[in-house]
Amino acid sequence: MTSIVIPAHNEERVIGRLLDSLLEDPADDRTDIVVVCNGCTDDTARIAAERGPRVRVVEIPVPSKHAALRAGDDHALGFPRIYVDADVVLSAADARTLAEPLADDASGILATAPERHLPLAGCAWRVRAYYRVWQRLPAVREGLFGRGVIAVSEKGHARIAALPPLMADDLAASLAFTTEERRVVDAARVVVHPPRTWRDLIKRRIRAMVSTAQVEQHRDPAEATARTSVADLKSLLRGEPRLLAAVVVFVGAAVVSRRRAQKAIRDRDFDTWLRDDSSRQN
């Protein structure tokens, strides 16, 4: 049985759309869905419970994604196991497609993630420009992070369960597997709603920079990271010169975010979660 674990902190505006998508096939009763409401002060738990017996709701008092993931593991029934952020949209069919490569031990695949779709309509022009560049970066295309979904086999789960509590749990999980052990499954798709405003984009980028710094503190400097290099941007422009204006916007976002992230990194503040609410608008 495939288990889906959904950590959710005050996600009453979006939890319904994810669960409705996962439950769209009423004949599919082979999927175990656990929603872990962590430190919620809204109606997330009630909305999830209203989806019926196929959704089990677990409530914990502490607003911690790491604690929610561990609580989800305690209640999940089987493998493969799929971890899904509450603010994305994944269908039942796509969940099954992600699980398929993990069922074959001989494949050597321990972790999978879907192709991401970013609906940019309604986003500020600078946000659209930023993501035109971001989506083309090698680490972004090849890594399992930034998708809101990671699926693991039982052996893969043992690998990520050993990781320390980190803000960038998806980045840490992606880097825990070699390129041969992880796969982005082209046939599966997740809808990741981007921030709509420049201000919320900067919030998200500050969080990404702070959390990346935290991940790197737990890794050998020689190990791979997901940072964007000048060489990456130059290579992108050589192939697509028309992206020059978008690259300027991308670099501007990086400079502003890095400057604002420095204090948190210096103070080792890896607990403040800068949340962008514009991506949660219906």
Buried (B, 14 or more C-beta within 10 A) or exposed (E): EBBBBBBBBBBBBBBBBBBEBBBEEEEBEEBBBBBBBBBBEBBBBEBBBEBEEBBBBBBBEEBBBBBBBBBBBEBBEEBBBBBBBBBBBBBBBBBBBBBBBBEEEEBEBBBBBBBBBBEBEEBBEBBBBBBBBBEBBEBBEEBBBBBBBBBBBEBBBEBBEEBEBBBBBBBBBBBBBEEEBBBBBEEBBBBBBBBBBBEBBBBBBBBBBBBBBBBBEEEEEEEEBBEBEEEBBEBBBEEBEEBEEBBEBBBBBBEBBEEBBBEBBEEEEBEEBBEBEBBBEE
